Amino acid sequence: MTGAAAMPRFLVLVTGYAAAGKTTLAPMLASELDALWISRDRMHEIVYSGWEPEHPALTSPTYDPQVGGSTFREGAVVWNLFLWMLQRVTTRLSVVADTPFNHDWNRTMFAEAAVRIDVPIVEVALVGDPDVLLRRARTRAASGEVHEIKARFSVRPDRYLAGPYRPVLHDDRVVQVDTTDLDQVDIAGMAASVRDVLQR
């Protein structure tokens, strides 16, 4: 991250539905912006892997970690870790962080934490054809290459088909990027758009 300390610090949130390309594009964007990449998914995997022999969700047909009254409230644990890292790391470095905002409660948690993040924040909201993203999510879940919890709970047709992804920040701080075809995404162009918003 050459030169990152000399640049004005910032936080870029890469958001969107599951399989929109957050984990694929965020590290590339971080490299382009000379920033540190923080992945909420990695924290999610660590928290959900800390069960022996396996997490209850993998054996219970009725368990749903995304319900507000979740027995173990792992989602809140993950978000507390994620937000704590954003608050601490942005005091020293610029950060690109990828995460979905798929519940009102995690939007509320972020809004409360954002007032303590003393750097400009820009959101890169990944959008795309709902049918394509849903197919991508199903293919990924069946691949065996993602965490079992993510594979089980990220394929939610009700979310994809309910409407477009709703960014967490105000429109003037949001860059929308169509990721229907991930291979066609222009990382340099995305970074330029982020810089434009930061300059404003």
N, C-alpha and C positions, 0 to 999 in steps of 0.2 A: 504494500500500500504506500508506495512512494509519494510523498507530498501531501498525504491525507491530513497530517497534523497542521500543515501550513494553510490549508483551505478552510473557509468558514464551514463549521460542522452543520450537518443536516440529518434528517431521518426520512427515508423513502420507504413507504409501505407498499408491498406488492400484494394485491388482494384479488379475490375472485372466487368463483365456485370451485369445488374439487375438480381436478383434471383440467383446469384452465391454463396450466403451465407455470404456476407460481414457482415451484421448486426448480423447474428447468430454467426459467428466465432470470430469476432473482440473482443467482450467483454471477451470471454474465453481465447483468446490469451493474452489480456491485463492482465488478472488475472495470467496467467502462467508466464508472464514476469514481474509481479509486477509493472505495468504501469497504467496510467490513460487512460480511453477510451473516445475518442471524436468521435461523430457520425455526419457526415455532413447531413445525412438524418433527424436527429432531427431538425437541423437548417432549413432545407428545409421545413419541416412540419410547423414550427412556422411562417416562412415568408409567405407561401402560405395560412396559416389559418388566417392571419390578414386582412381579407376582410369581410365586412358585406353587404348583408347577405351571399354571397359566392363569391369565386374567379370567374372572368369572364370566365376562361377556362372551368368551369363546365357547363356553359350555351351556350357557343358559339361553333358551329360546326367547325369553321375554326381556332380558336385560337390554337397556338402551342408555348408554352413557350421555346421550344428548338431551335427555329429559331433565327439566329443571330440578326435580326432586331426586336426582341420582343418588343412590346409596352412598357411594364413595366420593362423589364430587371431584373426580379427577380433572375434569375440564377446568374447574376453578383453580386447581393446583397448577396446571400447565399455564394458564393465563397469568397467574401471579408471578411465576418464574419468568415468563416471557416479558411481561411489563417491567418487572424489576431489572432485567437485563437491559431493556431499552433505556430506562431512566439512568442507569449507571454508565453504560458504555457511551451514550451520546454526550456525556460530559467530557469525553476525550477524543472520540473519533466520529466520523460520519458513518452512518449505518444504512444498509438496505436490508429490510426484514420482510419475509414473506409469511402471510397468514390469511386464512379466511376470516370474515366477520359474518358468521352464519347464525348468530343468536342475538337477541336484544341484550342479554346479560353481558356478553363479551364486548358489545359496543359500548355499554354503560361503563364497564371496567376500563376500557381504553379512554373514554372521554374523561374519566376521573384522573387517570394517569397522565394524560396528554398535557394537563396544566402544569405538570412538574417536569416536563421535557422541554428544556430551554433552548431548543433549536428549531429552525423552520421544518415543517413536516409536509411532505408531498405524498399523494397516493397515486400509484399506478394500478388502475382497476382493469383487470383482464376480463374481457367479455368475448362472446362468440356465439355461434349457432348452438342453441340448447341441445339439439339432437346430436350434433357432433361431439359436444362436451360430454354428454351422457354416455355415448358409445365409447369415448376415450376412457371415461371413468370405469366402465364395465370391463373393458379390455385390460386396463391396469389392475383392477381387482382380481381378475382371473389369472394374471401373469405369474403370481407368486413372488413378485419382485418388490412388493410393498408390505408394510407392517400388517399383520392379520387384523388388527382393530380397524385400521384405515380401510382395508379391503372390504370389511364387513359393513362399515357404517358410512362410507363416503358416497355410495351409489344411492342417491336419493332423488328419484324422478320428480317428486313433489316440489323439490327446490328448483331444479332446472326448468321445469315447465310452469312454475308459478309466476315467473316474470324475470326481467333483466336483473343482473346483480346490482345491489344498491351500495354505492360507495359510502365510506364512513366519514369522509371529510367533505367540506363544502366544495361546490363545483369548481371554484376558481383555483383550488389546490389539487384537482384531480386530472390525471392524464389517462384517457381511456385507450386501450390497445386491444385490437381484435386478434384473438389467438385461435380462430377457427382452424387456420393452417399455421401451426407452430413454426414450420420451416420458412415461412415468409415473413416472420417478425424481424423488423430492423432494429437491432439492439442499439446501434449508434444513434438512430433517429429517436428511439425511446429516451436515451440518455440526454439528447439535445432538448427534447420536450421538457424533461425534468429540470434541466438547467434553466430553461426559460421561465418556468414557474418559480424556481428558487430566486431568480433575479428580480421577479416582481414582488 
